[in-house]
């Protein structure tokens, strides 16, 4: 894919996880620098990819809030664009991804950090990041409602889009079957 760096696993003795390496054109040096800073502070995170304007980082649910505060305070990513959830039914996992950008740091307006975490489908509880990015409020509520992921510490985790009398599993889960099918 144009502008994407390949990710090569580091040697286990390094303890830093995968390290982005040179790849196709697209000037990914700014995002590689972000990935390196995150890895320097959090060696246990995984860099999923580095592209010219986007880096995806996966952290454990136990570390996600600390990584998010670092991304906000130290790297200047102060604006949340959206929160997405994906059901990986074959792996028995769900993923939550926070897409964050910078509106206050000059030169970073076009960059995005995708901060992800994965949990088992039978333990769908992750920390809320509303106290890190207030704009995550409605996005976490929607993800809760549509996928059934509970955001621990969310100030108002209640229905947002589904009817009050909804009594089925969350509709965006892969095991949901529409009654009309």
C-alpha positions as a LaTeX table, in Angstrom:
\begin{tabular}{lrrr}
\hline
Residue & $x$ (\AA) & $y$ (\AA) & $z$ (\AA) \\
\hline
Unk1 & 0.00 & 0.00 & 0.00 \\
Unk2 & 1.44 & 3.39 & $-0.93$ \\
Unk3 & 2.91 & 5.34 & 1.96 \\
Unk4 & 2.90 & 2.39 & 4.34 \\
Unk5 & 5.93 & 1.11 & 6.19 \\
Unk6 & 6.44 & $-2.55$ & 6.71 \\
Unk7 & 6.63 & $-3.63$ & 10.33 \\
Unk8 & 9.33 & $-6.08$ & 11.26 \\
Unk9 & 9.28 & $-7.84$ & 14.63 \\
Unk10 & 12.15 & $-6.86$ & 16.89 \\
Unk11 & 14.41 & $-9.43$ & 18.41 \\
Unk12 & 12.85 & $-10.62$ & 21.68 \\
Unk13 & 15.83 & $-9.34$ & 23.68 \\
Unk14 & 15.18 & $-5.75$ & 22.60 \\
Unk15 & 11.83 & $-5.68$ & 24.42 \\
Unk16 & 10.39 & $-2.96$ & 22.21 \\
Unk17 & 8.01 & $-4.97$ & 20.04 \\
Unk18 & 7.84 & $-4.40$ & 16.30 \\
Unk19 & 9.84 & $-1.56$ & 14.80 \\
Unk20 & 8.74 & 0.30 & 11.67 \\
Unk21 & 11.23 & 0.01 & 8.83 \\
Unk22 & 11.69 & 1.83 & 5.53 \\
Unk23 & 9.04 & 1.16 & 2.93 \\
Unk24 & 7.24 & 2.70 & $-0.06$ \\
Unk25 & 7.35 & 6.47 & $-0.72$ \\
Unk26 & 5.05 & 8.90 & 1.05 \\
Unk27 & 7.26 & 10.58 & 3.70 \\
Unk28 & 6.29 & 8.58 & 6.78 \\
Unk29 & 9.15 & 10.10 & 8.80 \\
Unk30 & 6.82 & 12.20 & 10.99 \\
Unk31 & 4.64 & 9.23 & 11.92 \\
Unk32 & 7.69 & 6.99 & 12.38 \\
Unk33 & 8.99 & 9.55 & 14.85 \\
Unk34 & 5.66 & 9.39 & 16.72 \\
Unk35 & 5.78 & 5.58 & 16.74 \\
Unk36 & 9.34 & 5.64 & 18.07 \\
Unk37 & 8.41 & 8.05 & 20.88 \\
Unk38 & 5.48 & 5.84 & 21.90 \\
Unk39 & 7.67 & 2.72 & 21.84 \\
Unk40 & 10.37 & 4.46 & 23.89 \\
Unk41 & 7.86 & 5.17 & 26.67 \\
Unk42 & 5.77 & 2.01 & 26.32 \\
Unk43 & 7.88 & $-0.92$ & 25.12 \\
Unk44 & 4.96 & $-3.35$ & 25.49 \\
Unk45 & 2.74 & $-1.62$ & 22.89 \\
Unk46 & 2.53 & $-2.94$ & 19.36 \\
Unk47 & 2.93 & $-0.69$ & 16.34 \\
Unk48 & 0.50 & $-2.19$ & 13.82 \\
Unk49 & 1.44 & 0.12 & 10.97 \\
Unk50 & 3.08 & 3.42 & 10.13 \\
Unk51 & 1.86 & 5.37 & 7.12 \\
Unk52 & 2.62 & 8.83 & 5.82 \\
Unk53 & $-0.09$ & 10.46 & 7.97 \\
Unk54 & $-1.28$ & 7.72 & 10.31 \\
Unk55 & 0.17 & 5.38 & 12.90 \\
Unk56 & $-1.78$ & 2.58 & 14.59 \\
Unk57 & $-0.76$ & 1.55 & 18.08 \\
Unk58 & $-2.26$ & $-1.35$ & 20.04 \\
Unk59 & $-1.99$ & $-1.33$ & 23.82 \\
Unk60 & $-3.42$ & $-3.63$ & 26.43 \\
Unk61 & $-6.60$ & $-2.48$ & 28.20 \\
Unk62 & $-4.50$ & $-2.10$ & 31.36 \\
Unk63 & $-2.13$ & 0.34 & 29.63 \\
Unk64 & $-4.49$ & 2.13 & 27.21 \\
Unk65 & $-5.27$ & 5.09 & 29.46 \\
Unk66 & $-1.62$ & 5.77 & 30.28 \\
Unk67 & $-0.71$ & 5.60 & 26.58 \\
Unk68 & $-3.66$ & 7.88 & 25.73 \\
Unk69 & $-2.56$ & 10.51 & 28.27 \\
Unk70 & 0.98 & 10.38 & 26.82 \\
Unk71 & $-0.35$ & 10.73 & 23.25 \\
Unk72 & $-2.44$ & 13.72 & 24.35 \\
Unk73 & $-0.02$ & 15.51 & 26.69 \\
Unk74 & 3.41 & 14.70 & 25.27 \\
Unk75 & 2.63 & 14.28 & 21.56 \\
Unk76 & $-0.13$ & 16.91 & 21.30 \\
Unk77 & $-3.00$ & 14.76 & 20.01 \\
Unk78 & $-5.81$ & 16.65 & 21.69 \\
Unk79 & $-8.81$ & 15.97 & 19.46 \\
Unk80 & $-10.75$ & 12.74 & 19.12 \\
Unk81 & $-12.35$ & 12.17 & 15.75 \\
Unk82 & $-14.17$ & 8.93 & 16.42 \\
Unk83 & $-14.15$ & 5.63 & 18.24 \\
Unk84 & $-14.67$ & 2.44 & 16.26 \\
Unk85 & $-15.31$ & $-1.10$ & 17.35 \\
Unk86 & $-14.72$ & $-4.29$ & 15.38 \\
Unk87 & $-15.88$ & $-7.81$ & 16.16 \\
Unk88 & $-13.23$ & $-10.39$ & 15.31 \\
Unk89 & $-15.46$ & $-13.38$ & 15.96 \\
Unk90 & $-12.96$ & $-15.92$ & 14.56 \\
Unk91 & $-10.33$ & $-14.76$ & 17.07 \\
Unk92 & $-12.95$ & $-14.46$ & 19.84 \\
Unk93 & $-11.96$ & $-10.81$ & 20.31 \\
Unk94 & $-13.26$ & $-7.30$ & 19.87 \\
Unk95 & $-11.17$ & $-4.25$ & 19.15 \\
Unk96 & $-11.78$ & $-0.63$ & 20.11 \\
Unk97 & $-9.87$ & 2.03 & 18.15 \\
Unk98 & $-9.68$ & 5.70 & 19.09 \\
Unk99 & $-8.81$ & 7.95 & 16.13 \\
Unk100 & $-7.13$ & 11.06 & 17.50 \\
Unk101 & $-5.64$ & 14.10 & 15.87 \\
Unk102 & $-4.07$ & 17.41 & 16.78 \\
Unk103 & $-5.74$ & 20.78 & 16.42 \\
Unk104 & $-3.41$ & 22.76 & 18.67 \\
Unk105 & 0.09 & 21.67 & 17.65 \\
Unk106 & 1.28 & 23.37 & 14.44 \\
Unk107 & 2.54 & 20.95 & 11.81 \\
Unk108 & 0.55 & 17.99 & 13.10 \\
Unk109 & $-2.92$ & 18.93 & 11.87 \\
Unk110 & $-2.80$ & 16.29 & 9.14 \\
Unk111 & $-1.56$ & 13.41 & 11.34 \\
Unk112 & $-3.63$ & 10.79 & 13.11 \\
Unk113 & $-2.88$ & 8.29 & 15.85 \\
Unk114 & $-5.12$ & 5.23 & 15.93 \\
Unk115 & $-4.96$ & 3.94 & 19.49 \\
Unk116 & $-6.37$ & 0.42 & 19.76 \\
Unk117 & $-7.03$ & $-2.22$ & 22.39 \\
Unk118 & $-8.37$ & $-5.77$ & 22.07 \\
Unk119 & $-10.40$ & $-7.81$ & 24.53 \\
Unk120 & $-11.90$ & $-11.28$ & 24.58 \\
Unk121 & $-15.55$ & $-11.46$ & 23.58 \\
Unk122 & $-16.45$ & $-13.02$ & 26.94 \\
Unk123 & $-14.81$ & $-10.18$ & 28.93 \\
Unk124 & $-15.96$ & $-7.01$ & 27.14 \\
Unk125 & $-14.82$ & $-4.41$ & 29.65 \\
Unk126 & $-12.28$ & $-1.70$ & 28.80 \\
Unk127 & $-11.44$ & 1.59 & 30.50 \\
Unk128 & $-13.28$ & 4.67 & 29.33 \\
Unk129 & $-11.13$ & 7.41 & 27.84 \\
Unk130 & $-13.73$ & 10.15 & 28.36 \\
Unk131 & $-11.54$ & 11.75 & 31.03 \\
Unk132 & $-8.66$ & 11.84 & 28.50 \\
Unk133 & $-10.71$ & 13.10 & 25.52 \\
Unk134 & $-14.14$ & 14.40 & 26.51 \\
Unk135 & $-15.28$ & 13.94 & 22.90 \\
Unk136 & $-15.15$ & 10.15 & 23.37 \\
Unk137 & $-18.42$ & 10.33 & 25.34 \\
Unk138 & $-20.97$ & 9.65 & 22.61 \\
Unk139 & $-18.60$ & 7.44 & 20.61 \\
Unk140 & $-18.10$ & 5.10 & 23.58 \\
Unk141 & $-21.85$ & 5.04 & 24.19 \\
Unk142 & $-22.46$ & 4.04 & 20.58 \\
Unk143 & $-19.80$ & 1.32 & 20.74 \\
Unk144 & $-21.31$ & 0.04 & 23.98 \\
Unk145 & $-24.76$ & $-0.09$ & 22.47 \\
Unk146 & $-23.84$ & $-1.55$ & 19.09 \\
Unk147 & $-21.16$ & $-4.07$ & 20.17 \\
Unk148 & $-21.78$ & $-4.58$ & 23.88 \\
Unk149 & $-18.37$ & $-3.33$ & 25.02 \\
Unk150 & $-18.58$ & $-1.80$ & 28.50 \\
Unk151 & $-16.43$ & 1.28 & 29.10 \\
Unk152 & $-15.55$ & 1.17 & 32.77 \\
Unk153 & $-15.62$ & 4.62 & 34.34 \\
Unk154 & $-17.81$ & 6.17 & 31.64 \\
Unk155 & $-19.96$ & 8.88 & 33.28 \\
Unk156 & $-23.20$ & 8.08 & 31.41 \\
Unk157 & $-23.12$ & 4.67 & 29.71 \\
Unk158 & $-26.71$ & 4.33 & 28.52 \\
Unk159 & $-28.51$ & 3.79 & 25.23 \\
Unk160 & $-28.05$ & 6.34 & 22.51 \\
Unk161 & $-29.45$ & 5.00 & 19.21 \\
Unk162 & $-31.42$ & 1.78 & 19.71 \\
Unk163 & $-35.08$ & 1.80 & 20.75 \\
Unk164 & $-35.86$ & 1.64 & 24.48 \\
Unk165 & $-37.40$ & $-1.80$ & 24.10 \\
Unk166 & $-34.38$ & $-3.39$ & 22.34 \\
Unk167 & $-33.95$ & $-6.83$ & 23.91 \\
Unk168 & $-31.56$ & $-8.62$ & 21.55 \\
Unk169 & $-27.76$ & $-8.83$ & 21.44 \\
Unk170 & $-25.96$ & $-5.73$ & 20.12 \\
Unk171 & $-26.68$ & $-5.45$ & 16.38 \\
Unk172 & $-23.10$ & $-4.97$ & 15.10 \\
Unk173 & $-21.83$ & $-8.21$ & 16.61 \\
Unk174 & $-21.04$ & $-10.87$ & 14.00 \\
Unk175 & $-23.31$ & $-13.36$ & 15.77 \\
Unk176 & $-26.36$ & $-11.09$ & 15.55 \\
Unk177 & $-29.05$ & $-12.32$ & 13.17 \\
Unk178 & $-31.68$ & $-9.87$ & 11.99 \\
Unk179 & $-35.18$ & $-11.18$ & 12.76 \\
Unk180 & $-36.19$ & $-10.73$ & 9.11 \\
Unk181 & $-33.55$ & $-13.10$ & 7.73 \\
\hline
\end{tabular}
